[in-house]
Amino acid sequence: MQDVLTAICDPTRRAALALLWGGAEHCVCELMARLDASQSRMSRHMKVLREAGLVLDRRDAQWVRYRRNPDLAPEFAAVIDAVLTAKFTLERKVA
């Protein structure tokens, strides 16, 4: 659980998870553009998410594509669902 909590404590990683959580697959270049992050920064963030078991990666020629880990334990998925829901609820209240 500590790895999951550490992985989701960063706003950029939470934003990347939000993009992937619905089942979409994105390469680092797409995540960079959407989140206004450099390639090295985005790659480091995705490594943390991968090592926590939240996302999977696959090589596609010169790109690495990431997606939600479909085998993530349900209790961990519930934590991510709750965090992402709270994030968007708070953003709507502030806007």
C-alpha positions in Angstrom: 0.0 0.0 0.0 2.9 2.4 0.8 4.1 2.2 -2.9 0.6 3.1 -4.1 0.3 6.0 -1.8 3.7 7.3 -2.6 3.0 7.0 -6.3 -0.2 9.0 -6.2 1.0 11.8 -3.9 2.4 13.7 -6.9 0.0 15.9 -8.9 1.6 15.0 -12.2 1.3 11.3 -11.5 -2.3 11.7 -10.4 -3.1 13.6 -13.7 -1.4 10.9 -15.7 -3.4 8.2 -13.9 -6.6 10.2 -14.6 -5.8 10.0 -18.3 -5.1 6.3 -18.2 -7.7 5.2 -15.7 -10.6 5.0 -18.1 -8.8 2.4 -20.2 -7.0 4.6 -22.7 -3.4 3.9 -23.7 -1.0 6.8 -24.1 2.7 7.1 -25.1 5.0 9.3 -23.1 4.9 12.0 -25.9 1.1 12.2 -25.6 1.3 12.5 -21.8 4.0 15.1 -22.1 1.8 17.2 -24.3 -1.3 16.8 -22.2 0.5 17.5 -18.9 3.0 20.0 -20.0 6.0 18.0 -18.8 9.4 17.3 -20.3 10.2 13.8 -21.6 12.6 12.9 -18.8 10.2 14.2 -16.1 7.3 12.3 -17.6 9.3 9.1 -18.0 10.4 9.3 -14.3 6.8 9.7 -13.2 5.6 6.8 -15.3 8.4 4.6 -13.9 7.1 5.3 -10.3 3.5 4.4 -11.4 4.8 1.3 -13.1 6.9 0.2 -10.2 3.9 0.7 -7.9 1.9 -1.7 -10.2 -0.6 0.9 -11.2 0.2 1.0 -14.9 1.7 -1.4 -17.5 3.9 -0.4 -20.3 4.7 -1.9 -23.7 7.2 -1.0 -26.4 5.8 0.1 -29.7 8.7 0.8 -32.1 10.5 3.8 -30.5 7.6 4.7 -28.2 6.6 3.3 -24.8 2.9 3.1 -24.3 1.2 3.0 -20.9 -2.2 1.8 -19.7 -4.0 1.0 -16.5 -3.0 -2.3 -15.0 -6.1 -4.5 -15.4 -4.9 -6.9 -12.8 -4.5 -4.3 -10.0 -5.9 -5.6 -6.8 -9.5 -4.3 -6.3 -8.7 -2.6 -3.0 -5.9 -0.6 -4.7 -8.2 0.2 -7.6 -10.8 1.5 -5.1 -8.2 3.8 -3.5 -7.2 5.2 -7.0 -10.9 5.6 -7.9 -11.6 7.5 -4.6 -8.5 9.8 -5.1 -9.4 10.6 -8.7 -13.0 11.3 -7.8 -12.1 13.6 -4.9 -9.6 15.4 -7.2 -12.2 16.2 -9.8 -14.9 17.1 -7.2 -12.5 19.6 -5.6 -11.5 21.0 -8.9 -15.1 21.6 -9.9 -15.8 23.3 -6.6 -12.9 25.7 -7.0 -13.7 26.5 -10.6 
